[in-house]
Amino acid sequence: MEMEFRNPTEAALYEYKAGLGEFTKKMPSLASKYNAFTEECFKDGVLSKKDKQLIALGLSLYSQDEYCIIYHVKGCLDEGCSEEEIYEAIGVTAAFGGGASMSQAVTLVQECIHDLNQSLQ
């Protein structure tokens, strides 16, 4: 059965989640511990979930991890980040990480925001 997606961002999110599901079947103990750890890391605390998603997006851009970029753009939008907040976080990342971060930001992040906002309509 072929899945139909409205855009490449939705397809990538599905691919990531499907891969994570397969990995979880093969390594259930490891996956559950990793998931529990990351869930704990992203809970509201002194830093909000929103702040943590912005940090994670910056780190994803810096490390050039496309799946994490897509995942954390979605996380930022889900936590109520405005495009301006996302772009400001990109600016901080670019100041630290230089051109590699900026190249992902001006392409993949903008595409994700566009695709994900269309999905909400």
N, C-alpha and C positions, 0 to 999 in steps of 0.2 A: 504494500500500500504506500503510494507516494504522497508525501506531505506537500501542501501548497502553502507558501509563505508570501506575505505581502511585500517583503523587502529582504535584502541580504542580512540585515541585522537580526531579524527574527529567525532566519535560517541558521545563523551562527549561534544564537542563544539555544535553539533547539539541539543543534549538533553538540554543543557543550554539555547540555543537560543529559542527552542520550549517552554520551561518552561517560559522564559521571555515573549514570545508572549502571552501565556495564561494568565499570571499575568497581562499583559498590558490590555488585554480585560476586565478583572475583575476590575482593578483599574487604569483606564486610566489617571486620573489626577495625582495620586501619581507617576505612572511610568514615565509620561512625565516630571514631575518636577525632579525626581531622575535622569533620563537620561540627562536632561539639565544641572543639577549640575555636574554630572560626566564628561560630554563633556567639560564643562568649566574648570574643574580641570585638564584635560589631554591636553589642548591646549598648543601650544608653548608659552613660556613666558621667564622669566629669566632662568628657567630650560626648556630643550628641551623635546619634546614628548618622545624621546628615554630615557632620564634620568628619566622621570616620570614613564615609563614602568618598568625600572629597580627597582625603588623604590617600585612600586606596586608588582612586583614579590617578592621582599624581604619580604614585609608585608604579602603577600599571603602564602609564605613558613612559616613564623613565626607563623601565625594564623592557619596553617594546613588546609587551604581551598582549596581542590583539584580543584574545578571548577575555582576558581580565579587563581590558579597556572597555569592551562592549558591556560586560557584566556590571562594571562599576559606573558606567554612564547610566545604565538602567537603574542601578542602586541610587545614584544621585537624584535622578528624576523621581524615583519612587519615594525618596525621602523629602521631596519638595524643593530641591535645589533649582534655582533659576538658571537660565543660560548664562547670565552675567556671573553668577557664583562659580559655575563650571569653568567659564573662560578665565576668571581671575585665578582659580586654582591651576589652570593650564599655564598662566603667566608665571606663577611661582615655580612650577615644574620646569618650564622652559629656561627660566633664569638659572636654575640649578643644573638642568640636564642639557641645555643647549638645543641644537638643531634637531636631534633625533626625537626629542619630546615634541617639539613644535611641528615636525612633519606629520606625526600621528594625530596631533591635535587639530591641525587645519584640514585633515582629510577624514580619518575614521571617526573622531569624536563628533564632528559636524554632521556626518552621515548618520551616525547613531541617533543623535538628538532629533534630526529630521524624521528618520524612520520610526523611532519610538513615539514621538509626538503624534505622528500620523496613525499609529496603531491605537492610540487612545481615543481617536475621533470616530 
